[in-house]
Amino acid sequence: MTRFDNLFQQGLAGFATQGRMRSCRQWRVAGPGLLQQPDTGAVLVDFSSNDYLGLRTHPLLLERASAWARAQGSGSGASRLVTGTPPQTVALEQRLAALKGMAAARIFSSGWQANASVVPALARLSVQVTGAPAVIVADRFMHASLYHGCAAAGVRPKRFRHNDMGHLDAVLEQCGGDGLKIVLTESVFSMDGDRADMAQLRAITRRHEAFLCVDEAHATGILGEHGTGLVHGQADLVVGTFSKALGGMGAFVAASDAVCRWLDNTASGFIYSTAPSPMVLGAVDAALDLLPGMAAQRAHVAALASGFRQRMAQAGLDVGLSATQIVPVVVGAEQTAQALARVVEQAGFLAVAIRPPTVPPGGCRLRVVFHAHHTYEQMEGLAAAIIVGAAEHVGEKAG
């Protein structure tokens, strides 16, 4: 115990009172899409992780990760600017750039790191080249890592209403000055499962000569033709991750060669961080081999999500504007979401309660995520458990 523990305990007590206390639970992988509690032995069907295509246990990824480790070692040793870049990494970046319809790509250690590094790097360009600060215009529901990037850049973003293209147009119209205009958004929003209108985003940003930066974490691999995502050449910079549909860990930025070379010199997460392990990159290389042949799995995920949305709508439950593999069941208060998550867990499913600050107050939910290894029977079982729990904890609308 330290002399400051009392302060921390008071702070934690505040979280507990609000129903916002978090803790890490222990789970063992019990099979594709299955998690086992070490203490009780109970096995739950995982409807919470982002392993959309079920690739994190795929034999090819495990074999390729091992092969790259045998060839290059378990770690990279340092930043790429210190110890250089293996030819295999250069080839992988070329594959990632092609996946997004871009000329070049750079690999980062995580999506959070990439977003938090890219925004200040772009803002620095504005000051260095135009002599004026950047103007950042952001979807109000964008990821916390992008907001952190704005803070690191010392720029307070101008926010437009979520997915409201008319409001974005109006905000950009009001932006004056000589600084670079940067628009930040996501193609699929991680807590709501809805999509941005990429065609309108492209048209509006081009009309206002704004730089469009899109986070494709939750679209890469699972959406678009051959899993290329929703952007594919319609943005100036795309951030993708390996930790969702690609079954690994890490991220990449795809853009023009000039943009990527600028990031080599200004993106702190690239400059000052040890490069990802060859094992991680080997798994990504294998996942890219598999993506073109997984159309059936992507269609299966889409059908599961669609069927689940229909079941929730029939029960009078709110799934927002979800149109992807992510389906929120919005129930309102923290305690309600936690109670519903417990009912679902007792029925054999993991669909965790999402609470502030991840979502706005009053917007607490179960975030249900569909994977290629889920069955229709599992989807129906989860839907039935939620409807029963909601009838008890949410209100009379569910039934």
QUIZIUR-V329268 format. One record per helix or strand of 3 or more residues. SS is the DSSP state (H for helix, E for strand). FROM is the first residue (numbers start at 0). LEN is the number of residues. If there is no record, write none. Layout:
SS;FROM;LEN / SS;FROM;LEN
This chain:
H;4;14 / E;27;4 / E;33;3 / E;42;4 / H;54;3 / H;58;14 / H;79;4 / H;86;13 / E;103;5 / H;110;20 / E;134;5 / H;143;10 / E;157;3 / H;164;10 / E;180;6 / H;197;10 / E;210;5 / H;224;3 / E;236;5 / E;250;5 / H;256;10 / H;267;4 / H;277;14 / H;294;20 / E;325;7 / H;333;13 / E;363;6 / H;375;18
